[in-house]
Amino acid sequence: MFKLLETILAGKIKTEPINNMGEKNFRGELELNPNACIKCNKCVEACPTGAITTKNATGLPEIDYKRCLFCGRCVESCGKEALYHTGRDAAPIFTGEKTTPIGEFIKNKIGRSLAIRHLDAGSCNACDFEMGALSNPLYDLQQYGMHFVASPRHADLLMVTGVVTRNLEQALIISYEAMQEPKIVMAVGACPISGGIFGETYAIAGFLDKILPVDIVVPGCPPRPAAMLVALAAAAELYAKK
């Protein structure tokens, strides 16, 4: 406690640089050891969202990070330890393009500011809590020229969390239409990307890309604040190109 008070009184602020590595026990991107895989399909059966498929020429598991919850059930089901988690975040994905190398946005500096409007379309609040950490002294997104705004009229980017519920579909569309061109739409977490554990039900209007043109997605359930920072850096570059 006294050490904490000493640090506060000294006026030092500790920030974390943008990186794609989590803590030691962080369940990050999955990797496969093809030599250990016996093609038993237990990982496919264990996945609650259908993120793992083996419909390819090799018969080896393939992971769709747009659906993956990083829950670890596939790793637990693999008796041969062929599938395992790394400490890396899954990279942000530009829709319609290949996965963007995460290192490009860690090394590059952002050349302009980015105004962000967050809209929760029906989440469990896990992604929202992680997003809230972006404004704390550790991540401090304002040091990169990014900031949250209260109105979509002032925003360059619409950051959406949660499945799109029918009760919030109209609010989502109105917010998007209120933004000035050019504008970017980012889906944060598995829920707006693929429905997450909720899938498709009577209360859900659909995945975000069925309602709005999505430019970039951030895999995870929830993604770490650092992963969101990388995606925002990518979005800032995309905005500049638009």
C-alpha positions as CSV (number, residue, x, y, z in Angstrom):
1,M,0.0,0.0,0.0
2,F,2.8,2.4,0.9
3,K,4.6,1.6,-2.3
4,L,1.4,2.3,-4.3
5,L,1.0,5.7,-2.5
6,E,4.7,6.5,-3.2
7,T,4.2,5.8,-6.9
8,I,1.1,7.9,-7.1
9,L,2.7,10.8,-5.3
10,A,5.8,10.6,-7.5
11,G,3.5,11.3,-10.5
12,K,4.6,8.4,-12.6
13,I,2.1,7.0,-15.1
14,K,2.8,3.5,-16.4
15,T,1.5,2.8,-19.9
16,E,1.7,-0.4,-21.9
17,P,2.9,-0.3,-25.5
18,I,0.7,-1.8,-28.2
19,N,1.5,-5.5,-28.4
20,N,-0.2,-8.8,-29.4
21,M,1.1,-10.9,-26.5
22,G,-1.1,-11.7,-23.5
23,E,-0.1,-13.0,-20.1
24,K,1.3,-16.4,-19.5
25,N,-2.0,-18.1,-19.0
26,F,-3.9,-16.1,-21.7
27,R,-5.8,-18.3,-24.2
28,G,-4.8,-16.7,-27.4
29,E,-4.6,-17.8,-31.1
30,L,-4.7,-21.5,-31.7
31,E,-1.9,-23.5,-33.3
32,L,-1.9,-27.1,-34.6
33,N,0.9,-29.7,-34.6
34,P,0.0,-31.6,-37.7
35,N,2.3,-34.5,-36.8
36,A,0.5,-35.1,-33.5
37,C,-3.1,-34.8,-35.0
38,I,-4.8,-38.2,-35.5
39,K,-7.9,-36.6,-37.2
40,C,-10.3,-37.8,-34.6
41,N,-12.6,-34.8,-34.9
42,K,-13.0,-34.5,-31.1
43,C,-12.1,-30.8,-31.3
44,V,-14.8,-30.3,-33.9
45,E,-17.4,-31.9,-31.7
46,A,-16.3,-29.9,-28.6
47,C,-16.5,-26.5,-30.2
48,P,-19.7,-24.7,-29.1
49,T,-19.9,-22.3,-32.0
50,G,-18.8,-24.5,-34.9
51,A,-15.6,-22.5,-35.4
52,I,-13.5,-25.7,-36.2
53,T,-13.9,-27.6,-39.4
54,T,-12.0,-30.4,-41.2
55,K,-13.6,-30.0,-44.6
56,N,-10.3,-29.6,-46.5
57,A,-7.9,-31.8,-48.5
58,T,-5.7,-32.6,-45.5
59,G,-8.5,-33.4,-43.1
60,L,-6.7,-31.3,-40.4
61,P,-8.7,-28.8,-38.2
62,E,-9.1,-25.3,-39.5
63,I,-10.2,-22.5,-37.1
64,D,-12.6,-19.7,-38.1
65,Y,-11.6,-16.8,-35.7
66,K,-14.8,-15.0,-36.5
67,R,-16.6,-17.7,-34.6
68,C,-14.0,-18.7,-32.0
69,L,-14.7,-17.9,-28.4
70,F,-11.2,-18.9,-27.2
71,C,-13.0,-21.0,-24.6
72,G,-10.3,-23.8,-24.6
73,R,-12.8,-26.7,-25.0
74,C,-11.1,-27.9,-28.2
75,V,-7.7,-28.0,-26.5
76,E,-9.1,-29.9,-23.5
77,S,-10.7,-32.5,-25.8
78,C,-7.5,-33.1,-27.8
79,G,-5.9,-36.1,-26.0
80,K,-2.8,-35.9,-28.3
81,E,-2.2,-32.3,-27.4
82,A,-2.0,-31.5,-31.1
83,L,-4.0,-28.3,-30.6
84,Y,-2.9,-25.7,-28.2
85,H,-3.3,-22.0,-27.3
86,T,-0.5,-19.5,-27.9
87,G,-0.3,-16.2,-26.0
88,R,-1.0,-14.1,-29.2
89,D,-4.1,-12.2,-29.9
90,A,-5.9,-13.2,-33.1
91,A,-5.2,-10.4,-35.6
92,P,-7.9,-8.0,-36.7
93,I,-9.4,-8.9,-40.0
94,F,-10.4,-6.6,-42.9
95,T,-13.6,-8.0,-44.4
96,G,-13.2,-9.4,-47.8
97,E,-9.4,-9.6,-47.4
98,K,-6.8,-11.9,-45.8
99,T,-5.9,-11.5,-42.1
100,T,-3.7,-8.4,-41.7
101,P,-0.3,-9.0,-40.1
102,I,-0.6,-7.6,-36.6
103,G,3.0,-6.4,-36.5
104,E,2.3,-3.8,-39.2
105,F,0.1,-1.8,-36.8
106,I,2.4,-2.3,-33.8
107,K,5.3,-0.7,-35.5
108,N,3.6,2.0,-37.5
109,K,2.6,5.3,-36.0
110,I,-0.9,6.7,-36.5
111,G,-0.9,9.8,-38.8
112,R,-4.3,11.2,-37.8
113,S,-6.8,11.3,-35.0
114,L,-9.7,8.9,-34.8
115,A,-13.1,9.8,-33.2
116,I,-14.9,6.6,-31.9
117,R,-18.5,6.1,-31.2
118,H,-19.3,2.9,-29.2
119,L,-22.7,1.2,-29.5
120,D,-23.7,-1.8,-27.5
121,A,-26.2,-3.6,-29.6
122,G,-26.9,-6.3,-27.0
123,S,-23.8,-7.6,-25.3
124,C,-23.1,-9.4,-22.0
125,N,-20.8,-6.4,-21.3
126,A,-17.5,-8.3,-21.3
127,C,-16.3,-6.5,-24.4
128,D,-17.6,-3.3,-23.0
129,F,-15.5,-3.7,-19.8
130,E,-12.4,-4.5,-21.9
131,M,-13.1,-1.4,-24.1
132,G,-13.5,0.8,-21.0
133,A,-9.9,-0.1,-20.1
134,L,-8.7,1.6,-23.3
135,S,-9.1,5.0,-21.5
136,N,-7.2,4.1,-18.4
137,P,-3.5,5.1,-17.8
138,L,-2.2,1.7,-18.7
139,Y,-3.5,1.7,-22.3
140,D,-4.2,5.4,-22.8
141,L,-5.6,5.3,-26.3
142,Q,-5.6,9.2,-26.4
143,Q,-1.8,9.1,-26.7
144,Y,-2.3,7.7,-30.2
145,G,-4.8,10.4,-31.2
146,M,-7.9,8.3,-30.6
147,H,-10.8,9.3,-28.4
148,F,-14.5,8.3,-27.7
149,V,-17.2,10.8,-28.6
150,A,-20.8,11.0,-27.3
151,S,-22.5,11.6,-30.7
152,P,-22.2,9.6,-33.9
153,R,-22.3,12.9,-35.8
154,H,-18.8,13.6,-34.4
155,A,-17.5,10.0,-35.1
156,D,-15.2,8.6,-37.7
157,L,-15.7,5.0,-36.5
158,L,-18.6,3.1,-35.2
159,M,-17.4,0.4,-32.7
160,V,-20.1,-2.2,-32.2
161,T,-20.3,-4.8,-29.4
162,G,-22.9,-7.5,-28.8
163,V,-25.3,-9.4,-31.0
164,V,-27.6,-7.1,-32.9
165,T,-30.9,-7.5,-31.0
166,R,-34.2,-6.5,-32.7
167,N,-34.8,-3.8,-30.2
168,L,-31.5,-2.0,-31.0
169,E,-31.4,-2.6,-34.8
170,Q,-33.1,0.7,-35.5
171,A,-30.8,2.6,-33.2
172,L,-27.8,1.0,-34.8
173,I,-29.0,2.1,-38.3
174,I,-29.8,5.6,-37.2
175,S,-26.4,6.0,-35.6
176,Y,-24.6,4.8,-38.7
177,E,-26.7,7.2,-40.9
178,A,-25.9,10.1,-38.6
179,M,-22.2,9.7,-39.3
180,Q,-20.4,11.8,-41.9
181,E,-18.6,10.2,-44.8
182,P,-16.0,8.6,-44.8
183,K,-16.9,6.3,-42.0
184,I,-15.7,3.0,-40.6
185,V,-17.6,0.2,-38.9
186,M,-15.8,-2.2,-36.5
187,A,-17.3,-5.4,-35.0
188,V,-15.7,-6.2,-31.7
189,G,-15.9,-9.7,-30.3
190,A,-17.5,-12.9,-31.6
191,C,-21.1,-11.7,-30.9
192,P,-21.5,-9.0,-33.6
193,I,-19.2,-11.0,-36.0
194,S,-21.0,-14.4,-35.9
195,G,-23.5,-14.4,-33.1
196,G,-21.1,-16.0,-30.6
197,I,-22.7,-18.4,-28.2
198,F,-26.2,-16.9,-28.9
199,G,-26.2,-17.9,-32.6
200,E,-29.4,-16.9,-34.5
201,T,-32.6,-16.7,-32.5
202,Y,-35.9,-14.8,-32.7
203,A,-34.6,-11.9,-30.6
204,I,-31.5,-11.3,-32.8
205,A,-31.9,-9.3,-36.0
206,G,-28.7,-10.9,-37.5
207,F,-25.0,-10.6,-37.6
208,L,-23.7,-7.0,-37.9
209,D,-22.5,-7.5,-41.5
210,K,-26.1,-8.3,-42.5
211,I,-27.2,-4.8,-41.3
212,L,-24.2,-2.5,-41.8
213,P,-21.2,-2.6,-44.1
214,V,-18.4,-3.9,-41.7
215,D,-14.9,-2.8,-42.5
216,I,-12.9,-4.6,-39.8
217,V,-13.5,-7.2,-37.1
218,V,-11.8,-8.0,-33.8
219,P,-11.9,-11.7,-32.9
220,G,-12.2,-12.7,-29.2
221,C,-14.7,-13.3,-26.4
222,P,-13.8,-10.8,-25.3
223,P,-10.8,-9.4,-27.1
224,R,-8.1,-7.8,-24.9
225,P,-7.8,-4.0,-24.9
226,A,-4.4,-4.3,-26.6
227,A,-6.1,-6.3,-29.5
228,M,-8.6,-3.5,-29.8
229,L,-5.8,-0.9,-29.9
230,V,-4.2,-2.8,-32.8
231,A,-7.5,-2.9,-34.6
232,L,-8.1,0.8,-34.1
233,A,-4.6,1.6,-35.5
234,A,-5.6,-0.5,-38.5
235,A,-8.9,1.4,-38.7
236,A,-7.1,4.8,-38.6
237,E,-5.0,3.8,-41.6
238,L,-8.1,2.5,-43.4
239,Y,-9.9,5.8,-42.7
240,A,-7.0,7.8,-44.1
241,K,-7.2,5.7,-47.3
242,K,-10.9,6.4,-47.6
